[in-house]
Amino acid sequence: MSEEKIYFQDKDHRILIINDSVFDTKLIDPRSVDLIITSPPYNVDIEYNTHDDTISYPEYKKFSKKWMAQCYEWLKDDGRFCLNIPLDKNKGGHQSVGADLTQIAQEVGFKYHTTIVWNEGNISKRTAWGSWQSASAPHVISPVELIIVLYKSEWKKTSGSKISDIEKQDFLDCTNGLWKFNGEKKKRIGHPAPFPVELPRRCMKLFSFKDDIVLDPFLGSGTTLVASYVNDRKGIGIDIDAHYCQIALNRLKKETTLDSEGYIEPRPLSKKEASKKYLLTQSDLVLQHFKDYPRQQMTYRDVRDWIKEEVAKGCFKDIKAYEKIMRTLVKEKQIKRLPDGRFVYK
């Protein structure tokens, strides 16, 4: 096993964090994974460090088919796949995301089992009404997400320890196709798109045995690994961004007993990674640039030129919404806009 891409692995081999692309990693054997639980990028302009969340919808579907095909190879023949995705989206055009990604998964080879509807209960704060109190062009926003449950070849699970650890009431709650629990707060986790531990916990309890291998190909803030460790599963997480790998490791040390049981230190960050170790979003990257040059007055073009230079060096992917980010930073009083239109750190 190549150690170069291993960000962290505990001594008991219960947790493995891989800092690599889901398309490139060679650290997972074919037909070795029991359960995949993931919430992939939604393509709704979330400001990740390295992933472009604003590609066209046809490109998004091609991207989805490619990573699902990789996951299909990693699953055992009786492996399951829990895919957390939105029902639909209207940002950048109305699209039936749930239906489209379910179809793509079946094209890859997955077989459909069921759909769980997760009610996050967050509709009260929405403002995207469309035409207010008018039939002209109203927007219907659903306060739910989907968990599409698929499998590879056989639904009946025959591999693994065959030890189930789900209690009676938990089983009744989990087999009810409408799940009701709150979503996760971005600020608490430090990641732009986290989901709550309750989601992977339920999936693990219902669809896997103890000591099964659970994979999240889009690790993000590490929620799936926290749930796998606490619930006696072996967890593998993949993320191309080293900073999110560090967030996941910090959560494991804080929310589980991993720290007290001993662990192998994560590999040292490269100079490029260390330079932005604590930068969590594209907004953070832009703000940090102003902090690095606190007295320098910058125009939109100055920031754009800096972004081009950093992209050319491979420090991060293009920040297309930099003008919007700068205006938001002004509103938040993080930076100041001068009368002549230039910007400066306050």
DAQUI-V661971 format. One line per field, one symbol per residue. ss: DSSP state (h for helix, s for strand, l for the rest). Layout:
# DAQUI-V661971
ss->???
This chain:
# DAQUI-V661971
ss->lllllsssslllllssssllllllllllllllssssssllllllllllllllllllhhhhhhhhhhhhhhhhhhssssssssssssllslllllslhhhhhhhhhhhhllssssssssslllhhhllllslllllllslllllssssssssllllllllllllllllhhhhhhhlllssslllllhhhhlllllllhhhhhhhhhhhlllllssssllllllhhhhhhhhlllssssslllhhhhhhhhhhhhhhllhhhhlllllllllhhhhlllllllhhhhhhhhhhhlllllslhhhhhhhhhhhhhhllllllllhhhhhhhhhhlllssslllllsssl
